[in-house]
Amino acid sequence: MIERQIFIGGCSRSGTTLLGSMLGGHSRAISTPESHFKQTALRSLGGNLNAFDVDEAYARIKDSFRFKIWEVDPPPLPDHITSYAGLLNWLAALYARQVGKDQAEIWVDHTPENATYATMLFELFPQAKLLHIVRDGRGVAASIMPLDWGPNTILRAAHWWVEYVSYGLALEHTYPERVLRVHYEGLVTDPQSTLQAICQFAELDLQPAMLEAAGFQVPAYTASQHELVGQKPDPSRATRWEKRLTQREIELFEYATRDYLGYLGYPLRFGWQAQAASPVETAGLALREAYRFAFANRVRWLRRGARVMLPAGSRKES
C-alpha cells in the first residue's frame, strides 16, 4: 500500500531516471515509469478535484499512450478508490506488485515535468516532497540533441534548458520546505554524500542497494534512451559533454544562456567572450531543427508508438 510519495522533477536528460533508479533501490520504495498521464487526465476532466469522476479518470488513464508504457494489465477499479490521489496511489501499487515489490510504501515518480505542475501534486498529496534535479545545461544539450524528441540543435537546447530549469527554481522559492535541489554531478561523482542528504530530506534510511542505481525497470519503449540505467554512477558522466560538443557549440550555448550556468555553480568556458551565431549559422540550425522535427524524428516516433500499442506479450525487448 502506497503511503507517501517522492516526486522528482527537472529538465529532461538531467538525471531524473538515474535518481529514480537510486531511490527505487530502497526496500520500501517503488520507482514507476514516467507518469505524464497524471496531469493530462486531470486537465481533460476540468481540473476540479472537488467535483471529480474517478471512474472516468481511470478510463482515460487506461486509454493513455503514456500509461500503456507501464505494461500493466489494469483490473476493475475497486470500490474503495474514490479520489484522484487514491487512484494514482493504487496504480503505483499495481505496478509495484507487477515487478515484485508488493510491500512498497513509497512511490518514487521521476517524471521530469513534475516540476512544472508541483502545486497540483502537493494539493493531491499533502505529505509529498519533490527533488528538483539540475544538470549542467551543456551536458543536457549533448544528451538531448541526438534523440528523436526534444531540441535537436544547440540554440534550441539552450533556451529549452533555461525554460525548464526556471520552473524548478521558482518551485524551490515557493516551497522551500518541500523541495530540495539535487545536482546531477553530485549523484555521479559523490553518490554516497548526495544520497545521504536526499535521504535526510525525504526521511529515508540510506540503504546500500540505492548506490547500485538498479531500482528501476526500464520499459521497452524507452530502453534505447536509457541504456545506462542499472549501472553504478560513473564520475566521467559529469563532464562527458566536453567531448560530445564542439567548441563552437559550447560557445553558442554559453552565449544563449548568458550567466545562467554560473548562477547554478557551473563555470563558463567562454563567458563574455562568447560570440553569437552568425546569420548563416542561425539559418543552418533552423533548417536542421525543422528537418529533424518534420521527418526523421516523426518516423521514429511512429515506429516506437506502434510497438507500445501491441499486446505486451508480442513486444520484443530492446
SETORZA-21999 format. One record per atom (N, C-alpha, C, O): x, y, z; residue in one letter. Coordinates in steps of 0.2 Angstrom, whole numbers, padded with zeros to 4 digits, always signed. Example, Ala and Ser with C-alpha at 12.3 -4.5 7.8 and 13.67 -1.06 7.14 Angstrom:
<sites>
+0066-0028+0039A+0062-0022+0039A+0066-0016+0039A+0071-0017+0042A+0064-0011+0035S+0068-0005+0036S+0064+0000+0039S+0067+0006+0040S
</sites>
This chain:
<sites>
+0004-0006+0000M+0000+0000+0000M+0004+0006+0000M+0009+0007+0004M+0003+0011-0005I+0007+0017-0005I+0005+0022+0000I-0001+0024+0000I+0009+0024+0004E+0008+0029+0010E+0010+0036+0009E+0008+0041+0011E+0016+0036+0005R+0018+0043+0003R+0022+0043-0003R+0023+0038-0006R+0024+0049-0006Q+0027+0050-0012Q+0033+0054-0012Q+0033+0059-0008Q+0037+0053-0016I+0043+0057-0018I+0043+0058-0025I+0044+0054-0029I+0042+0064-0027F+0042+0066-0034F+0049+0069-0036F+0052+0072-0032F+0051+0068-0042I+0057+0070-0045I+0055+0074-0051I+0051+0072-0055I+0058+0080-0052G+0057+0084-0057G+0063+0088-0060G+0067+0089-0056G+0062+0091-0066G+0068+0095-0068G+0068+0094-0076G+0064+0091-0079G+0073+0097-0079C+0073+0097-0086C+0075+0090-0088C+0079+0087-0085C+0072+0087-0093S+0073+0081-0096S+0081+0080-0098S+0084+0085-0099S+0083+0074-0097R+0090+0072-0098R+0095+0075-0093R+0101+0076-0094R+0092+0077-0087S+0096+0079-0081S+0097+0074-0076S+0100+0076-0071S+0095+0068-0077G+0096+0063-0072G+0090+0061-0068G+0091+0058-0063G+0084+0063-0070T+0078+0061-0066T+0078+0053-0066T+0076+0051-0061T+0079+0050-0071T+0079+0042-0071T+0084+0039-0067T+0083+0034-0063T+0090+0042-0067L+0096+0039-0063L+0094+0040-0055L+0094+0035-0052L+0091+0046-0054L+0089+0047-0047L+0083+0043-0045L+0083+0040-0039L+0078+0042-0049G+0073+0037-0048G+0075+0030-0047G+0073+0026-0043G+0080+0028-0051S+0083+0021-0050S+0087+0020-0044S+0087+0015-0041S+0090+0026-0041M+0093+0025-0035M+0088+0025-0029M+0089+0020-0025M+0084+0029-0029L+0079+0029-0024L+0074+0023-0024L+0072+0020-0019L+0073+0020-0030G+0069+0014-0031G+0073+0008-0028G+0070+0003-0027G+0079+0008-0027G+0083+0003-0024G+0081+0002-0016G+0083-0003-0013G+0078+0007-0013H+0076+0006-0006H+0071+0001-0006H+0066+0000-0010H+0071-0003+0000S+0067-0009+0000S+0060-0007+0001S+0055-0011-0001S+0058-0001+0003R+0051+0001+0004R+0048+0005-0002R+0043+0008-0001R+0052+0006-0007A+0051+0011-0012A+0050+0008-0019A+0053+0003-0020A+0045+0010-0023I+0044+0008-0030I+0045+0014-0034I+0042+0019-0034I+0049+0013-0039S+0050+0018-0044S+0047+0016-0051S+0048+0011-0054S+0042+0020-0052T+0037+0018-0058T+0040+0022-0064T+0044+0026-0064T+0038+0019-0070P+0039+0023-0076P+0036+0030-0076P+0032+0031-0072P+0039+0035-0080E+0036+0041-0080E+0028+0041-0081E+0025+0037-0084E+0025+0046-0078S+0018+0046-0077S+0015+0052-0080S+0011+0056-0076S+0016+0054-0086H+0014+0060-0089H+0006+0061-0088H+0003+0066-0089H+0003+0055-0088F-0005+0055-0088F-0008+0058-0082F-0014+0059-0082F-0004+0059-0077K-0007+0062-0070K-0010+0068-0072K-0016+0069-0070K-0007+0073-0075Q-0009+0079-0076Q-0014+0080-0082Q-0019+0084-0082Q-0013+0076-0087T-0017+0076-0093T-0024+0073-0092T-0029+0076-0094T-0024+0068-0088A-0031+0066-0086A-0035+0071-0082A-0041+0072-0083A-0031+0074-0077L-0035+0079-0073L-0037+0085-0077L-0043+0087-0076L-0033+0087-0082R-0035+0093-0086R-0041+0091-0090R-0045+0095-0092R-0041+0085-0093S-0046+0083-0098S-0053+0083-0095S-0058+0083-0098S-0053+0082-0088L-0059+0082-0084L-0061+0088-0081L-0065+0089-0076L-0057+0094-0083G-0059+0100-0080G-0055+0103-0074G-0055+0108-0072G-0051+0098-0071G-0046+0100-0066G-0049+0102-0059G-0045+0105-0055G-0055+0100-0058N-0058+0102-0052N-0058+0096-0047N-0062+0091-0049N-0054+0096-0042L-0054+0090-0038L-0059+0089-0033L-0060+0084-0030L-0064+0094-0033N-0069+0094-0028N-0076+0091-0032N-0081+0090-0029N-0075+0091-0039A-0081+0088-0042A-0078+0083-0048A-0078+0085-0054A-0075+0077-0045F-0071+0073-0049F-0074+0066-0050F-0076+0063-0045F-0074+0064-0056D-0077+0057-0058D-0071+0052-0058D-0068+0052-0063D-0070+0049-0053V-0064+0044-0053V-0064+0039-0058V-0059+0036-0061V-0070+0036-0060D-0071+0031-0065D-0069+0034-0071D-0066+0030-0075D-0071+0040-0073E-0070+0042-0080E-0062+0044-0080E-0059+0043-0085E-0059+0046-0074A-0052+0047-0074A-0048+0041-0076A-0043+0041-0079A-0050+0035-0072Y-0047+0029-0074Y-0048+0027-0081Y-0043+0024-0084Y-0054+0028-0084A-0055+0026-0091A-0050+0030-0095A-0047+0027-0100A-0049+0036-0094R-0045+0040-0098R-0037+0038-0097R-0034+0038-0102R-0036+0036-0091I-0029+0034-0090I-0027+0028-0093I-0022+0027-0097I-0032+0023-0093K-0031+0017-0096K-0030+0017-0104K-0027+0013-0107K-0033+0022-0107D-0033+0024-0114D-0026+0028-0116D-0025+0029-0122D-0023+0030-0111S-0017+0035-0112S-0011+0031-0115S-0010+0025-0112S-0008+0033-0120F-0002+0031-0123F+0003+0030-0117F+0007+0025-0117F+0004+0035-0113R+0009+0035-0108R+0008+0030-0103R+0013+0027-0100R+0001+0028-0101F+0000+0023-0096F+0002+0016-0099F+0004+0011-0096F+0001+0015-0106K+0002+0009-0109K+0009+0007-0109K+0011+0001-0109K+0014+0012-0108I+0021+0011-0107I+0022+0007-0101I+0027+0003-0101I+0018+0008-0096W+0019+0004-0090W+0018-0004-0091W+0021-0007-0087W+0015-0005-0096E+0013-0013-0097E+0010-0016-0091E+0012-0022-0090E+0005-0013-0089V+0001-0015-0083V-0006-0017-0086V-0009-0013-0090V-0008-0023-0084D-0015-0025-0086D-0020-0023-0081D-0020-0026-0076D-0023-0017-0082P-0027-0014-0077P-0034-0018-0075P-0038-0019-0080P-0034-0020-0069P-0041-0023-0067P-0046-0018-0066P-0045-0012-0066P-0052-0021-0064P-0058-0016-0062P-0056-0012-0056P-0052-0014-0052P-0059-0006-0056L-0057-0001-0051L-0061-0003-0045L-0067-0004-0045L-0057-0004-0039P-0060-0006-0033P-0065-0001-0030P-0064+0005-0032P-0070-0003-0026D-0075+0002-0024D-0072+0007-0019D-0074+0013-0018D-0066+0005-0016H-0064+0010-0010H-0060+0015-0014H-0058+0020-0010H-0058+0015-0020I-0055+0021-0023I-0060+0026-0025I-0063+0025-0030I-0060+0032-0022T-0065+0037-0023T-0062+0044-0024T-0065+0049-0025T-0055+0044-0024S-0052+0051-0025S-0046+0050-0031S-0044+0044-0032S-0044+0055-0034Y-0039+0055-0039Y-0032+0053-0036Y-0028+0049-0038Y-0031+0056-0030A-0025+0054-0026A-0025+0046-0025A-0020+0043-0026A-0031+0044-0023G-0031+0037-0021G-0030+0032-0028G-0027+0027-0027G-0033+0035-0033L-0032+0031-0039L-0025+0031-0041L-0022+0026-0043L-0021+0036-0041L-0014+0036-0043L-0010+0032-0038L-0005+0028-0041L-0011+0032-0032N-0008+0028-0027N-0009+0020-0029N-0004+0016-0028N-0015+0019-0030W-0017+0012-0032W-0014+0010-0038W-0011+0004-0039W-0013+0014-0043L-0009+0012-0049L-0002+0011-0048L+0001+0006-0051L+0001+0015-0044A+0008+0014-0042A+0009+0007-0038A+0014+0004-0039A+0004+0006-0034A+0004-0001-0030A+0003-0007-0035A+0006-0012-0034A-0001-0006-0040L-0002-0011-0045L+0005-0013-0049L+0007-0018-0050L+0008-0007-0051Y+0015-0008-0054Y+0020-0011-0049Y+0024-0016-0051Y+0020-0009-0043A+0024-0012-0038A+0023-0020-0038A+0028-0024-0037A+0017-0022-0037R+0016-0029-0037R+0018-0033-0043R+0021-0038-0043R+0017-0029-0049Q+0019-0032-0055Q+0027-0034-0055Q+0029-0039-0058Q+0031-0029-0052V+0038-0030-0053V+0041-0033-0046V+0047-0033-0045V+0036-0036-0042G+0039-0040-0036G+0040-0036-0030G+0044-0038-0026G+0038-0030-0029K+0039-0026-0023K+0032-0025-0020K+0030-0019-0019K+0029-0030-0018D+0022-0030-0015D+0021-0025-0009D+0016-0022-0008D+0027-0025-0005Q+0027-0021+0001Q+0029-0014+0000Q+0030-0011+0005Q+0029-0012-0006A+0031-0005-0007A+0027+0000-0003A+0020-0001-0004A+0029+0005+0000E+0025+0010+0004E+0026+0017+0001E+0022+0022+0002E+0032+0018-0003I+0034+0025-0005I+0034+0024-0013I+0037+0020-0016I+0030+0029-0016W+0030+0029-0023W+0035+0035-0025W+0035+0040-0024W+0040+0033-0029V+0045+0037-0032V+0043+0038-0040V+0043+0033-0044V+0042+0044-0041D+0039+0046-0048D+0044+0051-0051D+0045+0057-0049D+0048+0049-0056H+0053+0053-0059H+0051+0056-0066H+0056+0058-0070H+0045+0058-0067T+0043+0062-0072T+0046+0069-0072T+0044+0072-0068T+0050+0071-0077P+0053+0077-0077P+0048+0083-0076P+0050+0088-0073P+0042+0083-0079E+0038+0088-0079E+0034+0089-0072E+0031+0094-0071E+0036+0085-0068N+0033+0086-0061N+0035+0093-0058N+0031+0096-0054N+0040+0096-0060A+0042+0102-0058A+0038+0108-0061A+0038+0113-0058A+0034+0106-0066T+0030+0111-0069T+0023+0111-0067T+0019+0116-0068T+0021+0106-0063Y+0014+0106-0060Y+0014+0104-0053Y+0010+0100-0051Y+0019+0105-0049A+0020+0103-0042A+0015+0105-0038A+0013+0102-0033A+0012+0111-0039T+0006+0113-0035T+0000+0108-0035T-0002+0107-0029T-0001+0106-0040M-0006+0101-0041M-0004+0094-0037M-0008+0092-0033M+0002+0092-0037L+0004+0086-0034L+0004+0087-0026L+0002+0083-0023L+0006+0093-0024F+0006+0095-0017F-0001+0095-0014F-0002+0094-0008F-0006+0097-0018E-0013+0098-0016E-0016+0091-0016E-0019+0089-0011E-0014+0086-0021L-0016+0079-0020L-0013+0075-0015L-0016+0071-0011L-0006+0077-0013F-0003+0073-0008F+0001+0078-0004F+0006+0080-0005F-0003+0079+0002P+0000+0085+0007P+0006+0083+0010P+0010+0087+0012P+0008+0076+0010Q+0015+0074+0013Q+0020+0073+0008Q+0026+0072+0010Q+0019+0074+0002A+0024+0073-0003A+0030+0078-0003A+0029+0084-0001A+0035+0076-0005K+0041+0080-0006K+0044+0079-0014K+0042+0074-0017K+0047+0084-0016L+0050+0084-0023L+0057+0086-0023L+0059+0090-0019L+0061+0082-0027L+0068+0083-0028L+0069+0087-0035L+0067+0084-0040L+0071+0093-0035H+0072+0096-0041H+0080+0095-0044H+0084+0097-0040H+0080+0091-0049I+0087+0089-0051I+0090+0094-0056I+0086+0095-0061I+0096+0096-0056V+0099+0101-0060V+0105+0098-0063V+0109+0095-0059V+0106+0099-0069R+0112+0097-0073R+0115+0102-0077R+0111+0106-0080R+0122+0102-0078D+0125+0107-0082D+0121+0107-0089D+0121+0102-0092D+0119+0113-0091G+0115+0113-0097G+0119+0111-0103G+0116+0108-0108G+0125+0111-0103R+0129+0109-0109R+0129+0101-0109R+0129+0098-0115R+0128+0098-0103G+0128+0091-0103G+0121+0089-0105G+0120+0084-0109G+0116+0093-0103V+0109+0091-0106V+0108+0092-0113V+0105+0088-0117V+0111+0097-0116A+0111+0098-0123A+0115+0092-0127A+0112+0090-0132A+0120+0090-0125A+0124+0084-0128A+0120+0078-0127A+0120+0074-0132A+0116+0077-0122S+0112+0071-0121S+0105+0071-0125S+0103+0066-0128S+0102+0077-0126I+0096+0078-0129I+0096+0078-0137I+0092+0075-0140I+0101+0081-0139M+0101+0083-0147M+0101+0077-0151M+0098+0077-0156M+0104+0071-0149P+0104+0065-0154P+0097+0061-0154P+0096+0057-0158P+0093+0063-0149L+0087+0059-0148L+0082+0061-0153L+0082+0066-0156L+0076+0057-0153D+0071+0058-0158D+0065+0062-0155D+0059+0062-0157D+0066+0066-0150W+0062+0070-0147W+0066+0076-0144W+0072+0075-0142W+0062+0082-0142G+0066+0087-0139G+0070+0091-0144G+0070+0090-0150G+0074+0096-0142P+0078+0100-0146P+0083+0096-0150P+0086+0091-0147P+0085+0098-0156N+0090+0094-0160N+0096+0099-0162N+0100+0097-0165N+0096+0105-0159T+0101+0110-0161T+0103+0113-0154T+0099+0114-0150T+0109+0116-0154I+0112+0119-0148I+0108+0125-0146I+0107+0126-0140I+0106+0129-0150L+0102+0135-0148L+0096+0134-0145L+0094+0136-0140L+0092+0129-0148R+0085+0127-0146R+0086+0124-0139R+0082+0125-0134R+0092+0119-0139A+0093+0116-0132A+0094+0121-0127A+0092+0120-0121A+0098+0126-0128A+0100+0131-0123A+0094+0134-0120A+0093+0135-0114A+0089+0137-0125H+0083+0140-0122H+0078+0135-0119H+0075+0137-0114H+0078+0129-0121W+0074+0124-0118W+0076+0122-0111W+0072+0122-0107W+0083+0122-0110W+0086+0120-0103W+0084+0126-0099W+0082+0125-0093W+0085+0132-0101V+0084+0138-0096V+0076+0138-0094V+0075+0139-0089V+0072+0137-0099E+0065+0137-0098E+0063+0132-0092E+0060+0133-0087E+0065+0126-0093Y+0063+0120-0088Y+0067+0121-0081Y+0064+0119-0076Y+0073+0123-0081V+0076+0124-0075V+0073+0130-0071V+0072+0130-0065V+0070+0135-0075S+0067+0140-0072S+0061+0138-0068S+0059+0141-0062S+0057+0133-0071Y+0051+0131-0067Y+0054+0128-0060Y+0051+0130-0055Y+0059+0124-0060G+0061+0121-0054G+0064+0126-0049G+0063+0126-0043G+0067+0132-0051L+0070+0137-0047L+0064+0141-0044L+0064+0142-0038L+0059+0142-0048A+0053+0145-0045A+0050+0141-0040A+0047+0143-0034A+0050+0134-0041L+0047+0130-0036L+0050+0129-0030L+0047+0129-0024L+0057+0129-0030E+0061+0129-0024E+0060+0136-0020E+0059+0135-0014E+0059+0141-0023H+0057+0148-0020H+0050+0147-0016H+0049+0150-0011H+0046+0144-0020T+0039+0144-0017T+0038+0139-0012T+0034+0140-0007T+0041+0133-0012Y+0040+0128-0007Y+0047+0126-0004Y+0049+0120-0005Y+0050+0130-0001P+0057+0129+0002P+0057+0123+0006P+0063+0119+0007P+0052+0121+0010E+0052+0116+0015E+0050+0109+0011E+0051+0104+0014E+0048+0109+0005R+0045+0103+0002R+0049+0101-0004R+0048+0096-0007R+0054+0106-0006V+0058+0105-0012V+0065+0105-0011V+0068+0110-0007V+0069+0100-0013L+0076+0100-0012L+0080+0100-0019L+0078+0096-0023L+0085+0104-0020R+0089+0104-0026R+0094+0099-0026R+0098+0098-0021R+0095+0095-0031V+0100+0090-0032V+0104+0091-0038V+0101+0092-0043V+0110+0091-0038H+0114+0092-0044H+0116+0085-0046H+0119+0080-0043H+0115+0084-0053Y+0117+0078-0056Y+0124+0076-0055Y+0126+0070-0054Y+0128+0081-0056E+0135+0080-0055E+0137+0077-0048E+0142+0073-0047E+0133+0079-0043G+0134+0076-0036G+0132+0069-0036G+0136+0065-0033G+0127+0067-0040L+0125+0060-0040L+0130+0055-0043L+0131+0050-0040L+0134+0058-0048V+0138+0053-0051V+0145+0054-0049V+0149+0049-0049V+0147+0059-0045T+0154+0060-0043T+0155+0058-0035T+0160+0056-0033T+0149+0059-0032D+0149+0058-0024D+0142+0055-0022D+0139+0059-0019D+0140+0049-0025P+0134+0047-0024P+0132+0046-0016P+0126+0047-0014P+0137+0044-0013Q+0135+0042-0006Q+0133+0049-0002Q+0128+0049+0001Q+0137+0054-0002S+0135+0060+0001S+0129+0063-0001S+0125+0066+0002S+0128+0063-0008T+0122+0066-0011T+0116+0062-0009T+0111+0065-0007T+0116+0056-0009L+0111+0052-0007L+0109+0053+0000L+0103+0052+0003L+0114+0053+0004Q+0113+0054+0012Q+0109+0061+0013Q+0105+0061+0017Q+0111+0066+0009A+0107+0072+0010A+0100+0072+0008A+0095+0074+0011A+0099+0068+0002I+0092+0067+0000I+0088+0063+0004I+0082+0064+0006I+0091+0057+0007C+0088+0053+0012C+0086+0057+0018C+0080+0056+0021C+0090+0061+0021Q+0088+0065+0026Q+0082+0070+0025Q+0078+0070+0029Q+0082+0073+0019F+0077+0077+0017F+0070+0073+0016F+0065+0075+0018F+0071+0067+0013A+0065+0063+0012A+0063+0058+0017A+0058+0054+0016A+0066+0059+0023E+0065+0054+0029E+0065+0047+0027E+0061+0043+0028E+0071+0045+0024L+0073+0038+0022L+0079+0036+0025L+0083+0041+0027L+0080+0030+0026D+0087+0027+0028D+0091+0026+0022D+0088+0022+0017D+0097+0027+0022L+0101+0026+0016L+0103+0018+0016L+0106+0016+0021L+0101+0015+0011Q+0102+0008+0010Q+0107+0007+0005Q+0107+0010+0000Q+0112+0002+0006P+0117+0001+0001P+0115-0001-0006P+0118+0001-0011P+0109-0004-0007A+0107-0005-0013A+0105+0001-0017A+0105+0001-0023A+0104+0006-0014M+0102+0013-0018M+0108+0015-0022M+0108+0018-0027M+0114+0014-0019L+0120+0016-0023L+0122+0012-0029L+0126+0014-0033L+0118+0006-0030E+0119+0002-0036E+0115+0005-0042E+0116+0004-0048E+0110+0010-0040A+0106+0013-0045A+0103+0008-0050A+0102+0009-0056A+0100+0002-0047A+0097-0003-0051A+0090-0004-0049A+0087-0009-0049A+0087+0001-0046G+0080+0001-0043G+0074+0003-0048G+0069+0005-0045G+0075+0002-0054F+0070+0004-0059F+0071+0000-0065F+0076-0001-0068F+0065-0003-0067Q+0065-0007-0073Q+0063-0003-0079Q+0057-0001-0079Q+0067-0002-0083V+0066+0002-0089V+0061-0001-0094V+0062-0007-0096V+0056+0003-0096P+0051+0000-0100P+0054-0001-0107P+0059+0002-0109P+0051-0006-0111A+0054-0007-0118A+0054-0001-0122A+0058+0000-0126A+0049+0003-0121Y+0048+0009-0126Y+0054+0014-0125Y+0056+0017-0130Y+0057+0014-0119T+0062+0019-0118T+0069+0016-0117T+0074+0020-0115T+0069+0010-0118A+0076+0006-0117A+0082+0009-0121A+0087+0010-0118A+0080+0011-0127S+0086+0014-0131S+0089+0020-0129S+0095+0022-0130S+0085+0024-0125Q+0087+0031-0122Q+0089+0030-0115Q+0092+0035-0112Q+0089+0024-0112H+0091+0024-0105H+0096+0018-0104H+0095+0014-0100H+0100+0017-0109E+0105+0012-0109E+0109+0011-0103E+0112+0006-0101E+0110+0017-0099L+0115+0017-0094L+0111+0016-0087L+0114+0015-0082L+0105+0016-0087V+0101+0014-0081V+0102+0007-0079V+0102+0002-0083V+0103+0006-0072G+0105+0000-0070G+0113-0001-0068G+0115-0006-0065G+0116+0004-0071Q+0124+0004-0070Q+0125+0009-0064Q+0122+0014-0063Q+0131+0007-0060K+0133+0012-0055K+0135+0018-0058K+0137+0019-0063K+0134+0024-0054P+0135+0030-0056P+0143+0031-0058P+0147+0028-0055P+0144+0034-0064D+0151+0034-0067D+0153+0042-0067D+0150+0046-0070D+0158+0044-0063P+0160+0051-0062P+0161+0054-0069P+0160+0060-0070P+0163+0050-0074S+0165+0053-0080S+0159+0056-0084S+0160+0060-0089S+0153+0054-0082R+0147+0056-0085R+0146+0064-0083R+0142+0067-0087R+0149+0066-0078A+0148+0073-0076A+0151+0078-0082A+0148+0083-0083A+0156+0076-0085T+0159+0080-0090T+0160+0077-0097T+0164+0079-0101T+0156+0072-0098R+0156+0069-0105R+0154+0074-0110R+0156+0073-0116R+0150+0079-0109W+0148+0084-0114W+0154+0087-0117W+0154+0090-0123W+0160+0088-0113E+0166+0091-0116E+0168+0088-0122E+0171+0091-0126E+0167+0081-0123K+0170+0078-0129K+0164+0077-0134K+0165+0076-0140K+0158+0078-0132R+0152+0077-0137R+0150+0083-0140R+0147+0083-0146R+0152+0089-0137L+0150+0095-0140L+0156+0098-0144L+0162+0097-0141L+0156+0102-0149T+0161+0105-0152T+0162+0112-0148T+0158+0114-0144T+0168+0115-0149Q+0170+0121-0145Q+0165+0126-0147Q+0163+0130-0143Q+0163+0126-0154R+0158+0131-0156R+0151+0130-0153R+0148+0135-0151R+0149+0124-0152E+0143+0123-0149E+0143+0125-0142E+0138+0128-0139E+0148+0124-0138I+0149+0126-0131I+0148+0134-0131I+0145+0137-0127I+0152+0137-0136E+0152+0144-0136E+0145+0147-0137E+0142+0152-0134E+0141+0144-0142L+0134+0146-0143L+0130+0145-0138L+0125+0149-0136L+0131+0139-0134F+0126+0138-0128F+0127+0143-0123F+0123+0146-0120F+0134+0145-0122E+0135+0150-0117E+0133+0157-0119E+0131+0161-0114E+0133+0158-0125Y+0131+0165-0127Y+0123+0165-0126Y+0121+0170-0124Y+0120+0160-0128A+0112+0160-0127A+0110+0160-0120A+0105+0163-0119A+0114+0157-0116T+0111+0157-0109T+0114+0162-0104T+0113+0163-0098T+0119+0166-0107R+0122+0171-0103R+0126+0169-0096R+0130+0164-0097R+0123+0171-0091D+0126+0169-0084D+0123+0164-0081D+0124+0162-0075D+0118+0161-0084Y+0113+0156-0081Y+0117+0150-0078Y+0116+0148-0072Y+0122+0147-0082L+0126+0142-0079L+0130+0144-0073L+0130+0140-0068L+0133+0150-0073G+0136+0152-0067G+0132+0153-0061G+0134+0151-0055G+0126+0155-0062Y+0121+0156-0056Y+0120+0149-0053Y+0119+0149-0047Y+0121+0144-0057L+0120+0137-0054L+0126+0133-0052L+0126+0128-0050L+0132+0137-0052G+0138+0134-0050G+0142+0131-0055G+0147+0128-0054G+0141+0132-0062Y+0144+0129-0067Y+0149+0134-0070Y+0146+0139-0073Y+0155+0133-0070P+0160+0138-0073P+0159+0138-0081P+0158+0133-0084P+0160+0144-0084L+0159+0145-0091L+0166+0144-0094L+0171+0146-0091L+0166+0142-0100R+0172+0141-0104R+0174+0148-0108R+0179+0150-0108R+0169+0151-0110F+0169+0157-0115F+0167+0164-0111F+0170+0169-0112F+0162+0163-0107G+0160+0169-0103G+0158+0175-0108G+0154+0173-0113G+0160+0181-0106W+0158+0186-0110W+0162+0187-0117W+0161+0191-0121W+0166+0182-0118Q+0170+0182-0125Q+0166+0178-0130Q+0167+0178-0136Q+0160+0174-0127A+0156+0170-0132A+0153+0175-0137A+0151+0180-0136A+0153+0172-0143Q+0151+0176-0149Q+0144+0173-0151Q+0143+0167-0151Q+0139+0177-0154A+0133+0175-0156A+0133+0171-0162A+0138+0172-0166A+0128+0167-0164A+0128+0164-0170A+0127+0169-0176A+0124+0174-0176A+0131+0167-0181S+0131+0172-0187S+0124+0170-0191S+0121+0165-0189S+0122+0174-0195P+0116+0173-0199P+0116+0166-0203P+0111+0163-0203P+0122+0165-0205V+0122+0158-0209V+0121+0152-0204V+0118+0147-0205V+0125+0153-0198E+0124+0148-0193E+0117+0147-0191E+0114+0142-0190E+0114+0153-0189T+0107+0153-0187T+0102+0149-0192T+0098+0145-0190T+0103+0151-0199A+0099+0148-0204A+0100+0140-0204A+0095+0137-0205A+0106+0138-0204G+0108+0131-0204G+0105+0127-0198G+0102+0122-0199G+0105+0130-0192L+0102+0127-0186L+0095+0126-0187L+0092+0121-0185L+0092+0132-0190A+0084+0132-0190A+0082+0126-0195A+0077+0123-0194A+0086+0126-0201L+0084+0121-0206L+0085+0114-0203L+0081+0109-0204L+0090+0112-0199R+0091+0106-0196R+0086+0104-0191R+0083+0099-0191R+0084+0109-0187E+0079+0108-0182E+0072+0106-0186E+0068+0102-0184E+0071+0110-0191A+0064+0109-0195A+0064+0102-0198A+0059+0099-0198A+0070+0100-0201Y+0070+0093-0204Y+0069+0088-0199Y+0066+0083-0200Y+0073+0088-0194R+0073+0083-0189R+0065+0082-0186R+0063+0077-0185R+0062+0088-0185F+0056+0088-0182F+0051+0085-0187F+0046+0081-0185F+0051+0087-0193A+0046+0086-0198A+0047+0079-0201A+0042+0076-0203A+0053+0076-0201F+0054+0070-0205F+0057+0064-0200F+0054+0060-0198F+0063+0065-0199A+0067+0060-0195A+0064+0058-0189A+0063+0052-0187A+0063+0063-0184N+0060+0061-0178N+0053+0058-0178N+0051+0054-0174N+0049+0061-0183R+0042+0059-0183R+0042+0051-0185R+0038+0047-0183R+0046+0049-0190V+0046+0042-0192V+0048+0037-0186V+0045+0032-0185V+0053+0039-0182R+0055+0035-0176R+0050+0035-0171R+0048+0030-0168R+0046+0041-0170W+0041+0041-0165W+0035+0036-0167W+0032+0033-0163W+0033+0036-0173L+0028+0032-0176L+0030+0025-0175L+0026+0021-0173L+0036+0023-0176R+0038+0016-0176R+0038+0014-0168R+0036+0008-0167R+0040+0018-0164R+0040+0017-0157R+0033+0016-0154R+0032+0012-0150R+0029+0021-0156G+0022+0021-0154G+0018+0015-0156G+0014+0012-0152G+0020+0012-0162A+0017+0006-0164A+0018+0000-0160A+0014-0004-0158A+0024+0000-0157R+0026-0005-0153R+0023-0005-0146R+0021-0010-0143R+0021+0001-0144V+0018+0001-0137V+0010-0001-0138V+0008-0004-0133V+0007+0000-0144M+0001-0002-0145M+0000-0010-0146M-0006-0012-0145M+0005-0014-0146L+0005-0021-0147L+0003-0024-0140L+0005-0021-0135L+0000-0030-0140P-0001-0033-0134P+0006-0034-0131P+0011-0036-0134P+0006-0034-0124A+0013-0034-0120A+0017-0041-0122A+0023-0040-0123A+0014-0046-0123G+0017-0052-0124G+0020-0053-0131G+0025-0057-0132G+0018-0048-0136S+0021-0049-0143S+0027-0044-0144S+0030-0044-0149S+0028-0040-0138R+0034-0035-0139R+0041-0038-0138R+0041-0043-0133R+0046-0036-0141K+0052-0039-0140K+0056-0034-0136K+0055-0028-0137K+0060-0036-0132E+0064-0032-0128E+0070-0028-0132E+0072-0032-0137E+0071-0022-0131S+0076-0018-0135S+0083-0020-0132S+0088-0017-0134S
</sites>
